[in-house]
């Protein structure tokens, strides 16, 4: 399989695993070399279809400051952690 990244079309940002005090969104993104990624997890454990991908971000990150008015952010379980839900159809696999 060719290396690829997961790109969010509306923002142009890439998906990455969440890091401490970071974000799921990134301008560089994670490079995948296997089929295992968030888009391939199409079903929840109860069998229902996954139609959204939840993105978490800390409010002090540059990504949040730049995109806070583009996406709808809501509070999370952590005071400084915000989340937004994106449609799975808004994501594409971009080969490198």
C-alpha positions as CSV (number, residue, x, y, z in Angstrom):
1,X,0.0,0.0,0.0
2,X,1.3,3.5,-0.9
3,X,1.8,5.9,2.0
4,X,-1.1,8.4,2.5
5,X,-2.6,11.0,4.8
6,X,-6.1,11.7,5.8
7,X,-7.2,15.2,4.7
8,X,-10.2,17.2,5.9
9,X,-11.4,18.9,2.8
10,X,-13.2,22.0,4.3
11,X,-10.1,23.1,6.3
12,X,-7.3,21.6,4.4
13,X,-5.9,20.1,7.6
14,X,-4.8,16.5,8.2
15,X,-5.7,14.0,10.9
16,X,-3.1,12.9,13.5
17,X,-3.4,10.9,16.7
18,X,-4.1,13.2,19.7
19,X,-1.1,14.4,21.6
20,X,-1.0,15.9,25.1
21,X,-2.0,19.6,24.9
22,X,-2.4,19.2,21.1
23,X,-5.0,18.5,18.5
24,X,-6.3,15.9,16.1
25,X,-5.9,18.4,13.4
26,X,-2.4,19.2,11.9
27,X,-0.9,21.0,9.0
28,X,1.5,18.1,8.4
29,X,-0.6,15.1,9.6
30,X,0.4,11.5,10.2
31,X,1.6,9.3,7.4
32,X,-0.2,6.0,7.2
33,X,1.2,2.9,5.5
34,X,-1.5,0.4,6.4
35,X,-5.3,0.3,6.0
36,X,-5.8,1.0,9.7
37,X,-7.1,4.6,10.1
38,X,-10.1,6.5,11.6
39,X,-11.9,6.4,8.2
40,X,-11.8,2.6,8.1
41,X,-13.5,2.3,11.4
42,X,-17.0,2.5,9.8
43,X,-19.0,0.9,12.6
44,X,-19.4,1.5,16.3
45,X,-19.3,-1.5,18.7
46,X,-23.1,-1.6,18.7
47,X,-23.1,-2.1,14.9
48,X,-24.4,1.4,14.0
49,X,-22.7,3.2,11.1
50,X,-20.1,5.9,11.9
51,X,-21.1,9.1,10.1
52,X,-19.0,11.6,12.0
53,X,-15.4,11.8,13.3
54,X,-14.9,13.7,16.6
55,X,-11.9,16.0,16.6
56,X,-10.4,17.2,19.9
57,X,-8.2,20.3,20.3
58,X,-6.8,22.3,23.2
59,X,-8.0,25.9,23.1
60,X,-4.4,27.3,23.4
61,X,-3.2,25.6,20.2
62,X,-2.5,27.5,17.0
63,X,-4.8,25.3,15.1
64,X,-7.8,26.2,17.3
65,X,-6.9,29.9,17.2
66,X,-6.8,29.8,13.4
67,X,-9.9,27.7,12.8
68,X,-12.1,28.6,15.8
69,X,-14.6,30.6,13.6
70,X,-14.7,28.0,10.8
71,X,-15.9,25.0,12.8
72,X,-18.4,24.7,15.6
73,X,-16.5,23.9,18.8
74,X,-18.1,22.7,22.1
75,X,-16.8,22.1,25.5
76,X,-15.5,18.6,26.4
77,X,-14.9,16.7,29.6
78,X,-11.7,18.8,30.2
79,X,-12.1,22.5,30.6
80,X,-9.3,23.4,28.1
81,X,-10.3,20.7,25.7
82,X,-12.8,21.4,22.9
83,X,-14.4,19.1,20.3
84,X,-16.1,19.3,17.0
85,X,-17.7,16.7,14.8
86,X,-16.8,16.3,11.2
87,X,-18.7,14.2,8.6
88,X,-16.8,11.2,7.4
89,X,-17.6,12.4,3.8
90,X,-15.5,15.5,4.4
91,X,-12.4,13.4,4.6
92,X,-10.3,12.0,1.8
93,X,-7.3,9.7,1.5
94,X,-4.4,11.7,0.0
95,X,-1.6,9.5,-1.4
96,X,1.9,10.8,-0.9
